[in-house]
Amino acid sequence: MKVTVDQDRCVSSGECVLNAGEVFDQRDDDGVVELLIPEPGPEHREQTRKAAAACPALAIHVEEQA
């Protein structure tokens, strides 16, 4: 799994952190998403998918790798 974020699209809702706080964080000054783990391991994959699905701005892109 490879994850990318579009900080320009982010609306600072925090859904990413609520769903996968080990993978995502938010900047202190404006709440915009920060990606902590670009290639999450198996232990974080389900939460990462949920975070992407919950993002109201569709700012999180998950690419499944074989």
Phi and psi in degrees as a GROMACS rama.xvg file:
@    title "Ramachandran Plot"
@    xaxis  label "Phi"
@    yaxis  label "Psi"
@TYPE xy
-124.786  133.057  LYS-2
-118.473  136.843  VAL-3
-130.575  155.237  THR-4
-128.102  148.964  VAL-5
-108.957  96.4866  ASP-6
-63.9646  -24.9377  GLN-7
-70.4809  -26.7706  ASP-8
-87.4257  -22.6239  ARG-9
-57.238  135.437  CYS-10
-109.726  12.0753  VAL-11
61.0103  37.3972  SER-12
-75.6135  -25.5838  SER-13
84.4385  2.1599  GLY-14
-60.3974  -33.2711  GLU-15
-63.0418  -45.199  CYS-16
-69.4626  -38.5054  VAL-17
-62.9085  -35.1301  LEU-18
-90.8659  -31.0611  ASN-19
-149.803  67.8637  ALA-20
-64.9199  -16.3677  GLY-21
-81.119  -22.792  GLU-22
-99.6698  -32.1181  VAL-23
-124.346  152.445  PHE-24
-140.137  176.76  ASP-25
-126.088  142.005  GLN-26
-63.0488  141.353  ARG-27
-65.61  -36.6671  ASP-28
-75.4872  -35.0634  ASP-29
-136.199  -0.63011  ASP-30
78.4614  6.46973  GLY-31
-69.9758  144.155  VAL-32
-58.8712  142.866  VAL-33
-127.901  133.621  GLU-34
-90.7867  119.99  LEU-35
-92.8027  -35.3749  LEU-36
-129.729  98.2331  ILE-37
-66.7271  -25.1324  PRO-38
-129.647  79.6849  GLU-39
-61.8332  142.527  PRO-40
-77.3775  176.82  GLY-41
-55.5427  -31.7441  PRO-42
-70.4647  -14.4179  GLU-43
-114.878  -2.2798  HIS-44
-65.8565  -45.5618  ARG-45
-63.383  -44.3159  GLU-46
-64.873  -35.7494  GLN-47
-66.1043  -42.001  THR-48
-61.3837  -42.2576  ARG-49
-63.5077  -40.3857  LYS-50
-63.1607  -43.4415  ALA-51
-62.6981  -42.2807  ALA-52
-67.3454  -31.2585  ALA-53
-83.8843  -12.0389  ALA-54
-68.6029  115.756  CYS-55
-69.099  -20.5771  PRO-56
-97.8963  -1.13505  ALA-57
53.6981  42.8167  LEU-58
-89.1411  -3.85519  ALA-59
-112.438  126.415  ILE-60
-115.733  125.899  HIS-61
-112.522  124.992  VAL-62
-112.187  117.385  GLU-63
-78.0498  133.089  GLU-64
-115.205  149.173  GLN-65
